[in-house]
């Protein structure tokens, strides 16, 4: 019985030292745009400026009175962002309530035309 207890105790100590394999995700790919540099992580999440996001979304549409379509690329913890929310939060609204908190979403790229 003492040998079994000693073996279990030794195993617990080894796992405590090794951390049970809970390694933080690593950056697997770097994306650079005119707006931000951001990263695809090994666990499928996205990182920008130290913030982690679940989703990367390309949101396409045409803004009011625009001649061409725009594409906004957001990293987000919000599952769905409408085109109207995207363009307003991109800096085109005078209402501060239209902007995302950095923990919710960040604009990483924007193309027009």
MDTraj code that builds the backbone (N, CA, C; nanometers):
import mdtraj as md
import numpy as np

residues = "UNK UNK UNK UNK UNK UNK UNK UNK UNK UNK UNK UNK UNK UNK UNK UNK UNK UNK UNK UNK UNK UNK UNK UNK UNK UNK UNK UNK UNK UNK UNK UNK UNK UNK UNK UNK UNK UNK UNK UNK UNK UNK UNK UNK UNK UNK UNK UNK UNK UNK UNK UNK UNK UNK UNK UNK UNK UNK UNK UNK UNK UNK UNK UNK UNK UNK UNK UNK UNK UNK UNK UNK UNK UNK UNK UNK UNK UNK UNK UNK UNK UNK UNK UNK UNK UNK UNK UNK UNK UNK UNK UNK UNK UNK UNK UNK UNK UNK UNK UNK UNK UNK UNK UNK UNK UNK UNK UNK UNK UNK UNK UNK UNK".split()
xyz = np.array([
    [0.0818, -0.1181, 0.0000],
    [0.0000, 0.0000, 0.0000],
    [0.0867, 0.1252, 0.0000],
    [0.1997, 0.1217, 0.0727],
    [0.2878, 0.2372, 0.0776],
    [0.3501, 0.2649, -0.0587],
    [0.3800, 0.1573, -0.1344],
    [0.4380, 0.1752, -0.2679],
    [0.3381, 0.2422, -0.3612],
    [0.2109, 0.2025, -0.3540],
    [0.1074, 0.2623, -0.4398],
    [0.0890, 0.4099, -0.4047],
    [0.0881, 0.4424, -0.2779],
    [0.0732, 0.5815, -0.2347],
    [0.1929, 0.6639, -0.2806],
    [0.3125, 0.6080, -0.2683],
    [0.4336, 0.6781, -0.3116],
    [0.4318, 0.7000, -0.4628],
    [0.3837, 0.6027, -0.5387],
    [0.3763, 0.6134, -0.6846],
    [0.2768, 0.7222, -0.7255],
    [0.1618, 0.7249, -0.6618],
    [0.0611, 0.8270, -0.6918],
    [0.1156, 0.9658, -0.6574],
    [0.1806, 0.9786, -0.5437],
    [0.2381, 1.1065, -0.5022],
    [0.3452, 1.1513, -0.6017],
    [0.4295, 1.0619, -0.6470],
    [0.5335, 1.0947, -0.7452],
    [0.4705, 1.1396, -0.8768],
    [0.3648, 1.0718, -0.9197],
    [0.2957, 1.1079, -1.0434],
    [0.2339, 1.2468, -1.0331],
    [0.1723, 1.2778, -0.9211],
    [0.1134, 1.4102, -0.8986],
    [0.2211, 1.5174, -0.9038],
    [0.3355, 1.4911, -0.8456],
    [0.4454, 1.5877, -0.8468],
    [0.4975, 1.6106, -0.9890],
    [0.5143, 1.5040, -1.0649],
    [0.5618, 1.5164, -1.2027],
    [0.4625, 1.5951, -1.2867],
    [0.3343, 1.5658, -1.2761],
    [0.2323, 1.6389, -1.3509],
    [0.2264, 1.7857, -1.3094],
    [0.2477, 1.8126, -1.1832],
    [0.2502, 1.9508, -1.1358],
    [0.3657, 2.0287, -1.1964],
    [0.4798, 1.9644, -1.2102],
    [0.5971, 2.0290, -1.2688],
    [0.5772, 2.0508, -1.4179],
    [0.5220, 1.9528, -1.4863],
    [0.5028, 1.9621, -1.6309],
    [0.3815, 2.0461, -1.6690],
    [0.2936, 2.0723, -1.5776],
    [0.1767, 2.1548, -1.6070],
    [0.0656, 2.0808, -1.6769],
    [0.0678, 1.9526, -1.6779],
    [-0.0370, 1.8684, -1.7368],
    [-0.0618, 1.9008, -1.8834],
    [0.0333, 1.9622, -1.9524],
    [0.0188, 1.9862, -2.0951],
    [-0.0695, 2.1041, -2.1312],
    [-0.1058, 2.1894, -2.0373],
    [-0.1900, 2.3054, -2.0669],
    [-0.1030, 2.4206, -2.1154],
    [-0.0577, 2.4114, -2.2384],
    [0.0252, 2.5160, -2.2959],
    [-0.0637, 2.6217, -2.3603],
    [-0.0273, 2.7483, -2.3496],
    [-0.1060, 2.8525, -2.4152],
    [-0.0954, 2.8372, -2.5674],
    [-0.1976, 2.8820, -2.6401],
    [-0.1913, 2.8695, -2.7855],
    [-0.0766, 2.9535, -2.8424],
    [-0.0248, 2.9089, -2.9559],
    [0.0854, 2.9779, -3.0210],
    [0.0373, 3.0458, -3.1482],
    [0.1063, 3.1492, -3.1889],
    [0.0771, 3.2163, -3.3153],
    [0.1208, 3.1251, -3.4293],
    [0.0290, 3.0976, -3.5219],
    [0.0623, 3.0103, -3.6337],
    [0.0745, 3.0853, -3.7654],
    [0.0107, 3.2025, -3.7759],
    [0.0184, 3.2800, -3.8988],
    [0.0010, 3.4277, -3.8658],
    [0.0776, 3.5112, -3.9344],
    [0.0722, 3.6554, -3.9144],
    [0.0042, 3.7216, -4.0331],
    [-0.0849, 3.8161, -4.0051],
    [-0.1531, 3.8936, -4.1077],
    [-0.1194, 4.0405, -4.0835],
    [-0.0732, 4.1092, -4.1872],
    [-0.0418, 4.2508, -4.1756],
    [-0.1277, 4.3280, -4.2742],
    [-0.1899, 4.4333, -4.2257],
    [-0.2693, 4.5198, -4.3118],
    [-0.2309, 4.6637, -4.2846],
    [-0.2944, 4.7562, -4.3532],
    [-0.2679, 4.8979, -4.3286],
    [-0.3212, 4.9406, -4.1919],
    [-0.4119, 4.8613, -4.1344],
    [-0.4745, 4.8959, -4.0071],
    [-0.4036, 4.8329, -3.8883],
    [-0.3906, 4.7020, -3.8907],
    [-0.3385, 4.6287, -3.7746],
    [-0.2608, 4.5058, -3.8204],
    [-0.1736, 4.4580, -3.7333],
    [-0.1131, 4.3268, -3.7469],
    [-0.1876, 4.2355, -3.6511],
    [-0.2276, 4.1171, -3.7008],
    [-0.3004, 4.0235, -3.6159],
    [-0.2561, 3.8821, -3.6471],
    [-0.2970, 3.7874, -3.5625],
    [-0.2422, 3.6530, -3.5684],
    [-0.3506, 3.5471, -3.5583],
    [-0.3331, 3.4393, -3.6342],
    [-0.4131, 3.3171, -3.6192],
    [-0.3411, 3.2346, -3.5139],
    [-0.4165, 3.1834, -3.4165],
    [-0.3577, 3.1079, -3.3065],
    [-0.3767, 2.9577, -3.3283],
    [-0.2942, 2.8781, -3.2630],
    [-0.2970, 2.7327, -3.2802],
    [-0.4276, 2.6692, -3.2339],
    [-0.5033, 2.7377, -3.1486],
    [-0.6309, 2.6816, -3.1025],
    [-0.7503, 2.7325, -3.1844],
    [-0.7227, 2.8050, -3.2949],
    [-0.8301, 2.8519, -3.3819],
    [-0.8813, 2.9912, -3.3495],
    [-0.8302, 3.0517, -3.2425],
    [-0.8707, 3.1880, -3.2091],
    [-0.7804, 3.2862, -3.2840],
    [-0.8083, 3.4144, -3.2646],
    [-0.7325, 3.5224, -3.3288],
    [-0.6837, 3.6176, -3.2215],
    [-0.5662, 3.6786, -3.2432],
    [-0.5108, 3.7706, -3.1445],
    [-0.4696, 3.9004, -3.2116],
    [-0.5012, 4.0114, -3.1470],
    [-0.4588, 4.1436, -3.1935],
    [-0.4336, 4.2313, -3.0713],
    [-0.3157, 4.2864, -3.0624],
    [-0.2788, 4.3756, -2.9514],
    [-0.3079, 4.3156, -2.8138],
    [-0.2822, 4.1860, -2.7989],
    [-0.2995, 4.1205, -2.6698],
    [-0.4410, 4.0763, -2.6379],
    [-0.5358, 4.1037, -2.7259],
    [-0.6746, 4.0620, -2.7058],
    [-0.7016, 3.9371, -2.7903],
    [-0.7778, 3.8439, -2.7353],
    [-0.8115, 3.7195, -2.8041],
    [-0.9565, 3.7272, -2.8515],
    [-0.9786, 3.6835, -2.9772],
    [-1.1120, 3.6859, -3.0376],
    [-1.1452, 3.5479, -3.0939],
    [-1.2722, 3.5136, -3.0893],
    [-1.3192, 3.3836, -3.1390],
    [-1.3334, 3.3806, -3.2903],
    [-1.3703, 3.4940, -3.3499],
    [-1.4084, 3.4953, -3.4912],
    [-1.3276, 3.5963, -3.5718],
    [-1.3075, 3.5641, -3.6984],
    [-1.2580, 3.6585, -3.7985],
    [-1.3655, 3.6639, -3.9053],
    [-1.4152, 3.7839, -3.9332],
    [-1.5215, 3.7935, -4.0319],
    [-1.4949, 3.9030, -4.1332],
    [-1.5265, 3.8718, -4.2586],
    [-1.5218, 3.9680, -4.3674],
    [-1.6654, 4.0081, -4.3957],
    [-1.6942, 4.1364, -4.3785],
    [-1.8308, 4.1864, -4.3903],
    [-1.8362, 4.2788, -4.5114],
    [-1.9141, 4.2389, -4.6132],
    [-1.9190, 4.3128, -4.7393],
    [-2.0536, 4.3798, -4.7584],
    [-2.0500, 4.4949, -4.8242],
    [-2.1719, 4.5665, -4.8569],
    [-2.1392, 4.7022, -4.9150],
    [-2.2435, 4.7781, -4.9424],
    [-2.2262, 4.9119, -4.9972],
    [-2.2857, 5.0130, -4.9003],
    [-2.2042, 5.1089, -4.8609],
    [-2.2488, 5.2129, -4.7684],
    [-2.3437, 5.3089, -4.8414],
    [-2.4288, 5.3799, -4.7676],
    [-2.5197, 5.4758, -4.8303],
    [-2.4432, 5.5778, -4.9156],
    [-2.4914, 5.5987, -5.0361],
    [-2.4341, 5.6951, -5.1317],
    [-2.2939, 5.6591, -5.1801],
    [-2.2490, 5.5372, -5.1579],
    [-2.1166, 5.4948, -5.2047],
    [-2.1272, 5.4383, -5.3455],
    [-2.0227, 5.4553, -5.4240],
    [-2.0202, 5.4048, -5.5609],
    [-1.9725, 5.2607, -5.5686],
    [-1.9015, 5.2137, -5.4659],
    [-1.8437, 5.0797, -5.4699],
    [-1.8677, 5.0058, -5.3384],
    [-1.8544, 4.8748, -5.3464],
    [-1.8692, 4.7897, -5.2289],
    [-1.7463, 4.8023, -5.1387],
    [-1.7651, 4.7880, -5.0102],
    [-1.6556, 4.7879, -4.9122],
    [-1.6529, 4.6543, -4.8406],
    [-1.5337, 4.6163, -4.7960],
    [-1.5163, 4.4961, -4.7143],
    [-1.4451, 4.5361, -4.5863],
    [-1.5089, 4.5069, -4.4746],
    [-1.4507, 4.5316, -4.3427],
    [-1.4122, 4.3969, -4.2834],
    [-1.2903, 4.3878, -4.2328],
    [-1.2447, 4.2648, -4.1675],
    [-1.2339, 4.2942, -4.0177],
    [-1.3112, 4.2197, -3.9415],
    [-1.3133, 4.2340, -3.7960],
    [-1.2704, 4.1049, -3.7295],
    [-1.1986, 4.1172, -3.6185],
    [-1.1820, 4.0070, -3.5239],
    [-1.2843, 4.0353, -3.4167],
    [-1.3554, 3.9306, -3.3738],
    [-1.4706, 3.9570, -3.2881],
    [-1.4996, 3.8437, -3.1920],
    [-1.5579, 3.8793, -3.0805],
    [-1.6182, 3.7829, -2.9882],
    [-1.7702, 3.7866, -3.0013],
    [-1.8188, 3.8678, -3.0944],
    [-1.9612, 3.8747, -3.1281],
    [-1.9801, 3.7861, -3.2507],
    [-2.0748, 3.6948, -3.2451],
    [-2.0894, 3.5975, -3.3534],
    [-2.1343, 3.6615, -3.4849],
    [-2.2219, 3.7603, -3.4790],
    [-2.2727, 3.8237, -3.6007],
    [-2.2616, 3.9749, -3.5896],
    [-2.2028, 4.0359, -3.6911],
    [-2.1956, 4.1810, -3.7022],
    [-2.2568, 4.2172, -3.8368],
    [-2.3548, 4.3046, -3.8364],
    [-2.4183, 4.3459, -3.9616],
    [-2.3265, 4.4426, -4.0363],
    [-2.3537, 4.4603, -4.1659],
    [-2.2744, 4.5542, -4.2442],
    [-2.2897, 4.6961, -4.1882],
    [-2.4103, 4.7325, -4.1485],
    [-2.4317, 4.8662, -4.0930],
    [-2.3504, 4.8867, -3.9652],
    [-2.3496, 4.7862, -3.8768],
    [-2.2666, 4.7958, -3.7556],
    [-2.1197, 4.8086, -3.7924],
    [-2.0768, 4.7319, -3.8930],
    [-1.9355, 4.7305, -3.9325],
    [-1.8898, 4.8667, -3.9821],
    [-1.9653, 4.9287, -4.0734],
    [-1.9172, 5.0559, -4.1268],
    [-1.9284, 5.1683, -4.0253],
    [-2.0312, 5.1633, -3.9423],
    [-2.0431, 5.2679, -3.8400],
    [-1.9275, 5.2586, -3.7392],
    [-1.8954, 5.1370, -3.6959],
    [-1.7896, 5.1174, -3.5968],
    [-1.6499, 5.1374, -3.6545],
    [-1.6404, 5.1438, -3.7873],
    [-1.5103, 5.1628, -3.8523],
    [-1.4604, 5.3070, -3.8430],
    [-1.5379, 5.3920, -3.7788],
    [-1.4967, 5.5307, -3.7632],
    [-1.5821, 5.6272, -3.8425],
    [-1.6912, 5.5768, -3.8985],
    [-1.7752, 5.6597, -3.9848],
    [-1.9007, 5.7101, -3.9163],
    [-1.9103, 5.6892, -3.7872],
    [-2.0260, 5.7364, -3.7118],
    [-1.9817, 5.8427, -3.6118],
    [-2.0660, 5.9417, -3.5925],
    [-2.0370, 6.0436, -3.4912],
    [-2.0937, 6.0048, -3.3546],
    [-2.1663, 5.8907, -3.3502],
    [-2.2258, 5.8428, -3.2258],
    [-2.1313, 5.7409, -3.1614],
    [-2.0777, 5.7728, -3.0463],
    [-1.9820, 5.6831, -2.9794],
    [-2.0431, 5.5487, -2.9415],
    [-2.1743, 5.5419, -2.9304],
    [-2.2406, 5.4145, -2.8985],
    [-2.2328, 5.3148, -3.0142],
    [-2.1963, 5.3607, -3.1342],
    [-2.1827, 5.2723, -3.2503],
    [-2.0506, 5.1968, -3.2522],
    [-1.9568, 5.2357, -3.1668],
    [-1.8245, 5.1751, -3.1671],
    [-1.8199, 5.0528, -3.0752],
    [-1.7352, 4.9561, -3.1124],
    [-1.7197, 4.8340, -3.0338],
    [-1.6177, 4.8557, -2.9220],
    [-1.6429, 4.7929, -2.8090],
    [-1.5425, 4.7835, -2.7042],
    [-1.4320, 4.6910, -2.7561],
    [-1.3073, 4.7190, -2.7246],
    [-1.1951, 4.6406, -2.7768],
    [-1.2033, 4.4928, -2.7376],
    [-1.2710, 4.4594, -2.6287],
    [-1.2877, 4.3188, -2.5905],
    [-1.3928, 4.2484, -2.6768],
    [-1.4789, 4.3259, -2.7428],
    [-1.5846, 4.2676, -2.8259],
    [-1.5426, 4.2514, -2.9714],
    [-1.4769, 4.3535, -3.0294],
    [-1.4395, 4.3464, -3.1704],
    [-1.3368, 4.4536, -3.2029],
    [-1.2555, 4.4249, -3.3052],
    [-1.1573, 4.5217, -3.3527],
    [-1.1514, 4.5143, -3.5057],
    [-1.1479, 4.6315, -3.5696],
    [-1.1321, 4.6392, -3.7147],
    [-0.9858, 4.6176, -3.7472],
    [-0.9543, 4.5201, -3.8337],
    [-0.8164, 4.4925, -3.8695],
    [-0.7862, 4.5241, -4.0152],
    [-0.8891, 4.5413, -4.0997],
    [-0.8662, 4.5753, -4.2389],
    [-0.9944, 4.6293, -4.3002],
    [-0.9766, 4.7109, -4.4052],
    [-1.0903, 4.7704, -4.4750],
    [-1.0470, 4.7977, -4.6184],
    [-1.1229, 4.7464, -4.7118],
    [-1.0965, 4.7740, -4.8539],
    [-1.2239, 4.8228, -4.9198],
    [-1.2075, 4.9105, -5.0165],
    [-1.3201, 4.9628, -5.0931],
    [-1.2896, 4.9449, -5.2411],
    [-1.3967, 4.9217, -5.3148],
    [-1.3813, 4.9117, -5.4598],
    [-1.3702, 4.7780, -5.5078],
])
top = md.Topology()
chain = top.add_chain()
for i, resn in enumerate(residues, 1):
    res = top.add_residue(resn, chain, resSeq=i)
    for name in ("N", "CA", "C"):
        top.add_atom(name, md.element.get_by_symbol(name[0]), res)
traj = md.Trajectory(xyz[None], top)
